[in-house]
Amino acid sequence: MPDVLPTINSEPPQGIQAVLDLIYLWNPDVANGLIEQLNAALAQMTGVVRYKGSVATAQDLPNDPQVGDLYNVIDSGQNFVWSGTEWDDLSSTADLSKYRTAAQQDVIDDALSARVSAVESQVSGKQDAIADLDVIRKGSAMFVFEQGAAATTWTITHNLDKYPSVTIVDSAGTIVDCTVIYLNSNTCEVRFSAAFKGTAYLN
């Protein structure tokens, strides 16, 4: 299992990367599958056109633009957008098919949010199921204690993490009345009016 969750190729809607990290802790395969779906969708369109401002001349266009950055060049009145490899002049015919429109971005965001919500529900369901199983486990667990020497007080460490019912049986197989004192959820004392040895059943 990798130690670091891979990231998607483009910046996701706010909070999705954090949710993917949580999903990865629950199930790496599910998280990696989501990332593959995200990357496949994002690979179809490389970016959104973003207006960044104006520059005096084409020579003043920035040297480190991001895909989709749009600038107005004042001296010529032209608009240029960075394609990833060059500045495209939008005053001439330009192919904008590789850029996402705002509507397309909204569709992608909605689809991603719906998928993340569905996975969050699955994670929540798993956590609830684990909690239920833990309750069942604690409720059904049993501990048997053997008291080898006769005594009026038996100290029993059962480690059941609860306050169990206690049944005492003497060496003749007879159930004996007792007083149970719970010291904590893992230890109790059983007290009798007379010393004897036998077996304690806790569940």
C-alpha positions in Angstrom: 0.0 0.0 0.0 1.5 3.4 -0.9 2.2 5.8 1.9 1.1 8.9 0.0 -2.2 9.3 -1.8 -1.7 10.4 -5.5 -3.2 13.7 -6.4 -5.5 14.5 -9.3 -3.9 16.3 -12.3 -5.8 19.6 -12.0 -6.9 21.6 -9.0 -10.2 20.0 -7.7 -13.2 21.8 -6.3 -12.4 23.0 -2.8 -12.3 20.2 -0.2 -12.4 17.2 -2.6 -8.7 16.4 -2.2 -9.2 16.4 1.6 -12.2 14.0 1.3 -10.1 11.8 -1.0 -7.4 11.6 1.6 -10.0 10.4 4.2 -11.4 7.9 1.7 -7.9 6.6 1.1 -7.5 5.9 4.8 -10.7 3.8 4.7 -10.1 2.1 1.3 -7.1 2.9 -0.9 -8.7 1.1 -3.9 -11.8 3.2 -3.8 -9.8 6.4 -3.5 -7.5 5.5 -6.4 -10.5 4.5 -8.5 -12.0 8.0 -7.9 -8.7 9.7 -8.8 -8.6 7.7 -12.1 -12.1 8.8 -12.9 -11.3 12.5 -12.1 -8.1 12.4 -14.2 -9.9 10.8 -17.1 -12.6 13.6 -17.0 -10.0 16.4 -16.6 -7.8 15.1 -19.4 -10.6 15.7 -21.9 -10.4 19.5 -21.3 -7.2 21.1 -20.2 -8.5 24.3 -18.6 -10.9 27.2 -18.2 -10.2 30.6 -19.8 -9.5 33.1 -17.1 -9.2 36.8 -17.8 -6.0 38.0 -16.0 -5.8 41.6 -17.1 -4.1 43.9 -19.6 -0.5 44.5 -20.7 0.9 47.3 -22.9 2.4 45.2 -25.7 2.6 41.5 -26.7 6.2 41.5 -25.5 4.9 42.2 -22.0 2.9 39.0 -21.8 4.1 36.9 -18.8 6.7 34.2 -19.1 5.1 31.8 -16.6 1.4 31.7 -17.5 -1.1 29.0 -16.7 -3.2 27.2 -19.3 -6.3 29.4 -20.0 -4.8 32.7 -18.8 -6.2 35.5 -21.0 -4.6 38.9 -21.5 -5.6 42.0 -23.4 -2.8 43.7 -25.3 -3.5 47.4 -25.2 -1.4 48.7 -28.2 -3.0 46.3 -30.7 -6.4 45.7 -29.0 -5.8 41.9 -29.4 -6.6 39.2 -26.8 -4.2 36.4 -26.2 -4.8 33.1 -24.3 -2.0 30.7 -23.2 -2.6 27.2 -24.7 0.1 25.5 -22.7 2.7 25.9 -25.5 2.1 29.3 -27.0 0.0 32.5 -26.9 -3.1 32.1 -29.1 -4.4 35.3 -30.7 -8.2 35.3 -30.1 -8.7 38.2 -32.6 -8.2 35.5 -35.3 -10.1 32.2 -35.5 -9.1 30.1 -32.6 -9.9 26.5 -31.5 -11.4 26.8 -28.0 -12.6 23.2 -27.9 -9.9 22.2 -25.4 -11.1 24.8 -22.8 -13.9 24.1 -20.4 -16.8 26.5 -20.3 -18.3 27.6 -17.0 -21.3 25.3 -17.7 -19.0 22.3 -18.3 -17.1 23.1 -15.2 -20.4 23.2 -13.2 -21.4 19.8 -14.6 -18.0 18.3 -13.6 -18.1 19.8 -10.1 -21.7 18.5 -9.5 -20.7 15.0 -10.7 -17.6 15.0 -8.5 -19.6 16.3 -5.5 -22.3 13.7 -5.9 -19.7 10.9 -6.1 -17.9 12.1 -3.1 -21.2 12.3 -1.1 -22.0 8.8 -2.1 -18.6 7.5 -0.9 -18.9 9.5 2.3 -22.2 7.8 2.9 -20.5 4.4 2.3 -17.7 5.3 4.8 -20.3 6.4 7.4 -22.2 3.2 6.9 -19.0 1.1 7.4 -18.2 3.0 10.6 -21.7 2.5 12.0 -21.5 -1.2 11.2 -18.2 -1.5 13.0 -19.6 0.2 16.0 -22.6 -2.2 16.0 -20.3 -5.2 15.7 -18.3 -3.9 18.7 -21.4 -3.6 20.8 -22.4 -7.2 19.8 -18.9 -8.4 20.6 -18.9 -6.8 24.0 -22.4 -8.1 24.7 -21.6 -11.7 23.7 -18.1 -12.0 25.2 -17.6 -14.5 28.2 -14.9 -15.0 30.7 -14.5 -18.0 32.9 -12.5 -17.6 36.2 -11.3 -20.5 38.3 -10.7 -19.8 42.1 -8.3 -22.6 43.2 -8.0 -21.6 46.9 -11.0 -21.2 49.2 -11.6 -17.5 49.9 -14.5 -15.2 51.0 -13.5 -12.6 48.3 -12.5 -13.3 44.8 -10.8 -10.6 42.7 -11.5 -11.2 39.0 -9.8 -9.4 36.1 -11.8 -10.2 33.0 -10.9 -7.5 30.5 -14.3 -7.6 28.9 -14.5 -3.8 28.9 -18.0 -3.8 30.5 -19.8 -4.6 33.7 -20.8 -8.3 33.1 -23.3 -10.5 34.9 -21.6 -12.9 37.3 -22.6 -16.5 38.1 -20.8 -18.5 40.7 -20.7 -22.3 40.9 -18.9 -24.1 43.7 -16.8 -27.3 43.3 -20.0 -29.4 43.8 -21.7 -27.7 40.8 -24.1 -25.6 42.9 -24.9 -22.0 42.1 -23.8 -19.8 45.0 -25.3 -16.4 46.0 -22.7 -13.6 46.1 -22.2 -9.9 46.1 -20.5 -8.4 43.1 -18.5 -5.1 43.4 -17.4 -3.6 40.1 -14.0 -1.9 40.5 -14.0 -0.8 36.9 -15.1 -2.1 33.5 -12.4 -4.8 33.5 -12.2 -5.9 37.2 -14.6 -6.9 39.8 -14.7 -8.4 43.3 -17.1 -11.2 44.3 -17.8 -11.6 48.0 -19.3 -14.5 50.0 -20.4 -15.2 53.5 -18.1 -18.2 53.8 -14.8 -19.1 52.1 -14.9 -21.7 49.3 -13.4 -22.4 45.9 -15.2 -22.8 42.5 -15.8 -21.1 39.2 -17.1 -17.7 38.1 -18.8 -17.2 34.7 -18.9 -13.6 33.4 -20.8 -12.4 30.3 
